[in-house]
Amino acid sequence: MKKVLVLCTGNSCRSQIAHGYLRHFAGDRATVYSAGIETHGVNPRAVAIMAEDGIDISHHTSNNVNEYTNISFDYIITVCDHAKESCPNFPSAAAKFHHNFTDPAKATGTEEEIINAFRATRNEIKAYCKRFTADYL
């Protein structure tokens, strides 16, 4: 079984969404982890927009990348530029992938506008995870 780590700055939103979709699309073909360079807690809006799509991430925790240094990953996916730049030498022989997704947690405006920003990022991450799973898992 393949081991996949999704890495972001705070492990609160983009990495949590990717974690949920990778686990969903991979099924029993992979064990998926997510972590951040920092831990900011799981964003409630991320939980809500994933629930809209039938994916429950309410049980996820926000983890620091240092918790996983003893795991031999097959793939590491960074989902923001800051994580890629701040953690380029994660101690692993894993194949590394990067895609900088817009951070919906930085969205401003009305609640509807903010939720729509979360949905847009969710949909981009969903498409990426579906392709990644088909190509590598």
MDAnalysis code that builds the backbone (N, CA, C; Angstrom):
import MDAnalysis as mda
import numpy as np

u = mda.Universe.empty(411, n_residues=137, atom_resindex=np.repeat(np.arange(137), 3), trajectory=True)
u.add_TopologyAttr("name", ["N", "CA", "C"] * 137)
u.add_TopologyAttr("resid", np.arange(1, 138))
u.add_TopologyAttr("resname", ["MET", "LYS", "LYS", "VAL", "LEU", "VAL", "LEU", "CYS", "THR", "GLY", "ASN", "SER", "CYS", "ARG", "SER", "GLN", "ILE", "ALA", "HIS", "GLY", "TYR", "LEU", "ARG", "HIS", "PHE", "ALA", "GLY", "ASP", "ARG", "ALA", "THR", "VAL", "TYR", "SER", "ALA", "GLY", "ILE", "GLU", "THR", "HIS", "GLY", "VAL", "ASN", "PRO", "ARG", "ALA", "VAL", "ALA", "ILE", "MET", "ALA", "GLU", "ASP", "GLY", "ILE", "ASP", "ILE", "SER", "HIS", "HIS", "THR", "SER", "ASN", "ASN", "VAL", "ASN", "GLU", "TYR", "THR", "ASN", "ILE", "SER", "PHE", "ASP", "TYR", "ILE", "ILE", "THR", "VAL", "CYS", "ASP", "HIS", "ALA", "LYS", "GLU", "SER", "CYS", "PRO", "ASN", "PHE", "PRO", "SER", "ALA", "ALA", "ALA", "LYS", "PHE", "HIS", "HIS", "ASN", "PHE", "THR", "ASP", "PRO", "ALA", "LYS", "ALA", "THR", "GLY", "THR", "GLU", "GLU", "GLU", "ILE", "ILE", "ASN", "ALA", "PHE", "ARG", "ALA", "THR", "ARG", "ASN", "GLU", "ILE", "LYS", "ALA", "TYR", "CYS", "LYS", "ARG", "PHE", "THR", "ALA", "ASP", "TYR", "LEU"])
u.atoms.positions = np.array([
    [0.847, -1.186, 0.000],
    [0.000, 0.000, 0.000],
    [0.885, 1.239, 0.000],
    [0.552, 2.201, -0.853],
    [1.310, 3.447, -0.961],
    [0.989, 4.367, 0.219],
    [1.980, 5.181, 0.584],
    [1.798, 6.176, 1.642],
    [1.976, 7.558, 1.032],
    [0.981, 8.413, 1.277],
    [0.955, 9.749, 0.692],
    [0.875, 10.781, 1.811],
    [1.730, 11.805, 1.726],
    [1.680, 12.931, 2.655],
    [1.299, 14.179, 1.880],
    [0.275, 14.885, 2.358],
    [-0.116, 16.177, 1.793],
    [0.376, 17.238, 2.766],
    [1.160, 18.167, 2.251],
    [1.833, 19.141, 3.107],
    [1.422, 20.559, 2.734],
    [1.104, 21.356, 3.759],
    [0.696, 22.754, 3.577],
    [1.282, 23.582, 4.716],
    [0.954, 24.836, 4.757],
    [1.489, 25.695, 5.811],
    [0.910, 25.340, 7.174],
    [-0.416, 25.382, 7.307],
    [-1.024, 25.223, 8.623],
    [-1.841, 23.969, 8.821],
    [-1.934, 23.123, 7.798],
    [-2.718, 21.882, 7.866],
    [-4.126, 22.153, 8.380],
    [-4.729, 23.227, 7.839],
    [-6.080, 23.558, 8.289],
    [-7.117, 23.488, 7.183],
    [-6.702, 23.673, 5.941],
    [-7.704, 23.808, 4.887],
    [-7.327, 23.021, 3.632],
    [-6.413, 23.535, 2.813],
    [-6.091, 22.898, 1.535],
    [-5.572, 21.480, 1.704],
    [-4.665, 21.272, 2.644],
    [-4.138, 19.918, 2.857],
    [-5.208, 18.991, 3.417],
    [-6.104, 19.537, 4.218],
    [-7.190, 18.718, 4.774],
    [-8.166, 18.296, 3.667],
    [-8.469, 19.218, 2.767],
    [-9.355, 18.901, 1.644],
    [-8.707, 17.833, 0.763],
    [-7.432, 18.026, 0.432],
    [-6.730, 17.041, -0.393],
    [-6.662, 15.691, 0.304],
    [-6.406, 15.691, 1.595],
    [-6.377, 14.459, 2.383],
    [-7.698, 13.714, 2.223],
    [-8.799, 14.433, 2.369],
    [-10.118, 13.819, 2.254],
    [-10.367, 13.226, 0.879],
    [-10.036, 13.965, -0.165],
    [-10.273, 13.462, -1.522],
    [-9.327, 12.331, -1.889],
    [-8.062, 12.439, -1.532],
    [-7.136, 11.345, -1.847],
    [-7.577, 10.053, -1.171],
    [-7.975, 10.155, 0.085],
    [-8.462, 8.968, 0.796],
    [-9.704, 8.408, 0.110],
    [-10.598, 9.302, -0.306],
    [-11.832, 8.886, -0.979],
    [-11.536, 8.190, -2.310],
    [-10.705, 8.806, -3.144],
    [-10.437, 8.253, -4.471],
    [-9.519, 7.031, -4.426],
    [-8.588, 6.991, -3.481],
    [-7.632, 5.882, -3.417],
    [-8.220, 4.640, -2.755],
    [-9.184, 4.826, -1.868],
    [-9.738, 3.668, -1.160],
    [-8.656, 2.935, -0.395],
    [-8.564, 1.633, -0.604],
    [-7.579, 0.846, 0.141],
    [-6.227, 0.753, -0.570],
    [-6.010, 1.560, -1.593],
    [-4.728, 1.535, -2.320],
    [-3.672, 2.439, -1.691],
    [-4.072, 3.262, -0.717],
    [-3.104, 4.188, -0.115],
    [-3.524, 4.553, 1.298],
    [-2.513, 4.873, 2.092],
    [-2.724, 5.487, 3.390],
    [-2.338, 6.950, 3.224],
    [-3.241, 7.835, 3.582],
    [-3.036, 9.262, 3.345],
    [-2.868, 9.977, 4.683],
    [-1.888, 10.861, 4.721],
    [-1.608, 11.697, 5.883],
    [-1.611, 13.142, 5.403],
    [-1.856, 14.071, 6.308],
    [-1.657, 15.484, 5.984],
    [-0.981, 16.142, 7.167],
    [-0.212, 17.177, 6.842],
    [0.534, 17.875, 7.883],
    [0.816, 19.297, 7.432],
    [1.266, 20.092, 8.387],
    [1.646, 21.463, 8.099],
    [2.994, 21.777, 8.711],
    [3.581, 22.822, 8.234],
    [4.812, 23.327, 8.837],
    [4.473, 23.890, 10.204],
    [3.232, 24.369, 10.325],
    [2.642, 24.815, 11.585],
    [1.318, 24.071, 11.714],
    [0.658, 24.195, 12.848],
    [-0.681, 23.614, 12.988],
    [-1.650, 24.719, 13.377],
    [-2.699, 24.864, 12.575],
    [-3.682, 25.922, 12.808],
    [-5.056, 25.386, 13.169],
    [-5.204, 24.073, 13.308],
    [-6.519, 23.489, 13.544],
    [-7.263, 23.324, 12.236],
    [-8.206, 22.423, 12.194],
    [-8.967, 22.176, 10.970],
    [-10.019, 23.280, 10.811],
    [-10.022, 23.909, 9.654],
    [-10.915, 25.028, 9.380],
    [-12.364, 24.538, 9.271],
    [-13.281, 25.087, 10.058],
    [-14.681, 24.647, 10.018],
    [-15.342, 24.821, 8.652],
    [-14.937, 25.832, 7.904],
    [-15.505, 26.004, 6.565],
    [-15.038, 24.887, 5.634],
    [-13.809, 24.417, 5.812],
    [-13.325, 23.287, 5.011],
    [-14.150, 22.043, 5.322],
    [-14.428, 21.822, 6.581],
    [-15.270, 20.686, 6.987],
    [-16.645, 20.802, 6.334],
    [-17.220, 22.001, 6.361],
    [-18.567, 22.209, 5.830],
    [-18.637, 21.998, 4.319],
    [-17.665, 22.543, 3.566],
    [-17.751, 22.400, 2.111],
    [-17.415, 20.983, 1.660],
    [-16.634, 20.267, 2.447],
    [-16.385, 18.853, 2.114],
    [-17.637, 18.031, 2.396],
    [-18.345, 18.349, 3.458],
    [-19.599, 17.648, 3.770],
    [-20.612, 17.851, 2.654],
    [-20.612, 19.033, 2.041],
    [-21.496, 19.272, 0.894],
    [-21.260, 18.262, -0.223],
    [-20.019, 17.791, -0.339],
    [-19.651, 16.844, -1.391],
    [-19.597, 15.400, -0.875],
    [-20.125, 15.182, 0.325],
    [-20.224, 13.833, 0.856],
    [-18.949, 13.277, 1.464],
    [-17.973, 14.131, 1.748],
    [-16.707, 13.703, 2.346],
    [-16.637, 14.254, 3.768],
    [-16.480, 13.366, 4.735],
    [-16.436, 13.776, 6.142],
    [-14.984, 13.918, 6.598],
    [-14.560, 15.151, 6.849],
    [-13.222, 15.377, 7.401],
    [-13.310, 15.944, 8.823],
    [-14.475, 15.836, 9.435],
    [-14.685, 16.411, 10.765],
    [-13.823, 15.743, 11.830],
    [-13.350, 14.545, 11.570],
    [-12.512, 13.817, 12.529],
    [-11.019, 14.057, 12.309],
    [-10.671, 14.817, 11.265],
    [-9.257, 15.088, 10.987],
    [-8.648, 15.947, 12.095],
    [-7.350, 15.813, 12.248],
    [-6.611, 16.648, 13.188],
    [-5.558, 17.438, 12.415],
    [-5.124, 18.531, 12.979],
    [-4.080, 19.348, 12.382],
    [-2.749, 18.866, 12.947],
    [-1.895, 18.331, 12.077],
    [-0.644, 17.727, 12.517],
    [0.561, 18.467, 11.970],
    [1.648, 18.428, 12.730],
    [2.898, 19.040, 12.317],
    [3.715, 18.024, 11.527],
    [4.391, 18.486, 10.503],
    [5.180, 17.610, 9.637],
    [6.218, 16.804, 10.431],
    [6.711, 17.350, 11.524],
    [7.718, 16.645, 12.315],
    [7.191, 15.359, 12.951],
    [5.873, 15.221, 13.017],
    [5.279, 13.999, 13.557],
    [5.476, 12.806, 12.625],
    [5.820, 13.072, 11.374],
    [5.866, 12.013, 10.366],
    [7.260, 11.729, 9.816],
    [8.294, 12.195, 10.476],
    [9.644, 12.007, 9.941],
    [10.076, 10.539, 9.896],
    [9.443, 9.670, 10.658],
    [9.825, 8.257, 10.661],
    [9.004, 7.404, 9.698],
    [8.129, 8.025, 8.919],
    [7.312, 7.278, 7.962],
    [7.955, 7.368, 6.586],
    [8.050, 6.248, 5.930],
    [8.622, 6.195, 4.587],
    [7.510, 6.421, 3.557],
    [7.380, 7.661, 3.095],
    [6.324, 8.012, 2.155],
    [6.726, 7.661, 0.728],
    [5.740, 7.305, -0.068],
    [5.955, 7.086, -1.492],
    [5.790, 8.400, -2.257],
    [4.862, 9.239, -1.775],
    [4.569, 10.512, -2.433],
    [4.383, 11.607, -1.386],
    [4.931, 12.790, -1.693],
    [4.682, 13.979, -0.888],
    [4.147, 15.043, -1.836],
    [2.979, 15.572, -1.497],
    [2.336, 16.594, -2.322],
    [2.264, 17.882, -1.503],
    [2.931, 18.929, -1.976],
    [2.778, 20.237, -1.338],
    [1.661, 20.972, -2.074],
    [0.785, 21.598, -1.301],
    [-0.382, 22.265, -1.897],
    [-0.342, 23.784, -1.744],
    [0.807, 24.299, -1.314],
    [0.999, 25.750, -1.286],
    [2.487, 26.050, -1.436],
    [2.778, 27.200, -2.034],
    [4.167, 27.578, -2.281],
    [4.962, 27.704, -0.992],
    [4.342, 28.238, 0.053],
    [5.057, 28.434, 1.319],
    [5.575, 27.104, 1.856],
    [4.761, 26.070, 1.806],
    [5.204, 24.755, 2.298],
    [6.336, 24.220, 1.434],
    [6.233, 24.395, 0.128],
    [7.287, 23.912, -0.769],
    [8.607, 24.628, -0.489],
    [8.535, 25.919, -0.266],
    [9.743, 26.707, -0.034],
    [10.302, 26.503, 1.369],
    [9.439, 26.291, 2.344],
    [9.875, 26.194, 3.737],
    [10.259, 24.788, 4.157],
    [9.838, 23.802, 3.398],
    [10.109, 22.426, 3.783],
    [10.590, 21.625, 2.571],
    [11.600, 22.139, 1.837],
    [12.020, 21.437, 0.617],
    [12.822, 20.171, 0.886],
    [13.361, 20.028, 2.081],
    [14.213, 18.884, 2.371],
    [13.597, 17.935, 3.380],
    [12.299, 17.695, 3.249],
    [11.654, 16.708, 4.111],
    [12.422, 15.405, 3.948],
    [12.837, 14.787, 5.059],
    [13.711, 13.612, 4.972],
    [12.987, 12.381, 4.420],
    [12.954, 12.297, 3.100],
    [12.244, 11.194, 2.475],
    [12.735, 11.004, 1.052],
    [12.693, 9.771, 0.590],
    [13.027, 9.473, -0.796],
    [11.766, 9.509, -1.662],
    [10.682, 10.009, -1.125],
    [9.400, 10.037, -1.820],
    [9.455, 10.880, -3.081],
    [8.626, 10.520, -4.045],
    [8.420, 11.368, -5.214],
    [7.656, 12.598, -4.745],
    [8.108, 13.764, -5.180],
    [7.507, 15.012, -4.705],
    [6.724, 15.688, -5.821],
    [5.547, 16.178, -5.453],
    [4.654, 16.872, -6.377],
    [4.257, 18.197, -5.738],
    [3.960, 19.176, -6.586],
    [3.570, 20.482, -6.057],
    [2.483, 21.102, -6.920],
    [1.504, 21.678, -6.248],
    [0.489, 22.508, -6.907],
    [0.068, 23.566, -5.897],
    [0.199, 24.816, -6.268],
    [-0.170, 25.911, -5.379],
    [-1.641, 26.247, -5.564],
    [-2.470, 25.824, -4.613],
    [-3.887, 26.135, -4.643],
    [-4.134, 27.436, -3.889],
    [-5.092, 28.225, -4.356],
    [-5.481, 29.458, -3.680],
    [-5.944, 29.129, -2.267],
    [-5.524, 29.950, -1.311],
    [-5.911, 29.732, 0.082],
    [-7.259, 30.390, 0.350],
    [-8.331, 29.587, 0.461],
    [-9.645, 30.185, 0.689],
    [-9.789, 30.794, 2.076],
    [-8.929, 30.411, 3.000],
    [-8.995, 30.983, 4.346],
    [-8.637, 32.470, 4.330],
    [-8.030, 32.934, 3.249],
    [-7.682, 34.352, 3.132],
    [-8.760, 35.146, 2.393],
    [-9.821, 34.474, 1.976],
    [-10.898, 35.148, 1.245],
    [-11.588, 36.167, 2.154],
    [-12.033, 37.254, 1.543],
    [-12.769, 38.287, 2.271],
    [-14.087, 38.540, 1.556],
    [-14.972, 39.231, 2.236],
    [-16.268, 39.563, 1.655],
    [-17.381, 39.030, 2.524],
    [-18.530, 38.845, 1.900],
    [-19.669, 38.306, 2.620],
    [-19.428, 36.824, 2.901],
    [-20.231, 36.271, 3.780],
    [-20.105, 34.845, 4.070],
    [-20.301, 34.018, 2.798],
    [-21.238, 34.417, 1.969],
    [-21.474, 33.697, 0.712],
    [-20.246, 33.763, -0.204],
    [-19.614, 34.916, -0.280],
    [-18.409, 35.058, -1.115],
    [-17.268, 34.202, -0.570],
    [-17.139, 34.168, 0.739],
    [-16.081, 33.357, 1.348],
    [-16.344, 31.873, 1.105],
    [-17.562, 31.430, 1.308],
    [-17.915, 30.022, 1.068],
    [-17.699, 29.664, -0.401],
    [-18.018, 30.581, -1.298],
    [-17.784, 30.322, -2.721],
    [-16.295, 30.193, -3.030],
    [-15.455, 30.947, -2.332],
    [-14.004, 30.803, -2.496],
    [-13.561, 29.413, -2.019],
    [-14.125, 28.957, -0.909],
    [-13.818, 27.611, -0.413],
    [-14.258, 26.554, -1.423],
    [-15.434, 26.737, -1.992],
    [-15.942, 25.771, -2.987],
    [-15.049, 25.730, -4.223],
    [-14.611, 26.893, -4.674],
    [-13.746, 26.945, -5.865],
    [-12.440, 26.202, -5.614],
    [-11.827, 26.445, -4.461],
    [-10.585, 25.738, -4.136],
    [-10.852, 24.249, -3.960],
    [-11.951, 23.916, -3.300],
    [-12.315, 22.505, -3.133],
    [-12.412, 21.817, -4.489],
    [-13.068, 22.449, -5.435],
    [-13.263, 21.835, -6.744],
    [-11.945, 21.652, -7.494],
    [-11.032, 22.611, -7.363],
    [-9.706, 22.478, -7.975],
    [-8.942, 21.318, -7.342],
    [-8.987, 21.236, -6.024],
    [-8.275, 20.169, -5.309],
    [-8.886, 18.809, -5.646],
    [-10.194, 18.760, -5.741],
    [-10.865, 17.504, -6.086],
    [-10.390, 16.995, -7.444],
    [-10.356, 17.871, -8.442],
    [-9.911, 17.479, -9.781],
    [-8.457, 17.015, -9.754],
    [-7.610, 17.741, -9.028],
    [-6.195, 17.362, -8.918],
    [-6.055, 15.980, -8.277],
    [-6.765, 15.757, -7.182],
    [-6.669, 14.484, -6.458],
    [-7.195, 13.323, -7.284],
    [-8.232, 13.566, -8.051],
    [-8.770, 12.526, -8.919],
    [-7.739, 12.130, -9.977],
    [-7.088, 13.120, -10.592],
    [-6.041, 12.842, -11.582],
    [-4.840, 12.145, -10.939],
    [-4.417, 12.656, -9.776],
    [-3.262, 12.071, -9.098],
    [-3.520, 10.609, -8.779],
    [-4.679, 10.315, -8.253],
    [-5.036, 8.948, -7.888],
    [-5.045, 8.050, -9.119],
    [-5.614, 8.517, -10.206],
    [-5.662, 7.722, -11.440],
    [-4.256, 7.479, -11.992],
    [-3.389, 8.475, -11.904],
    [-2.046, 8.358, -12.484],
    [-1.045, 7.600, -11.610],
    [-1.174, 7.694, -10.280],
    [-0.127, 7.167, -9.394],
    [-0.581, 6.112, -8.413],
    [-1.875, 5.985, -8.192],
    [-2.330, 4.989, -7.226],
    [-3.198, 3.950, -7.912],
])
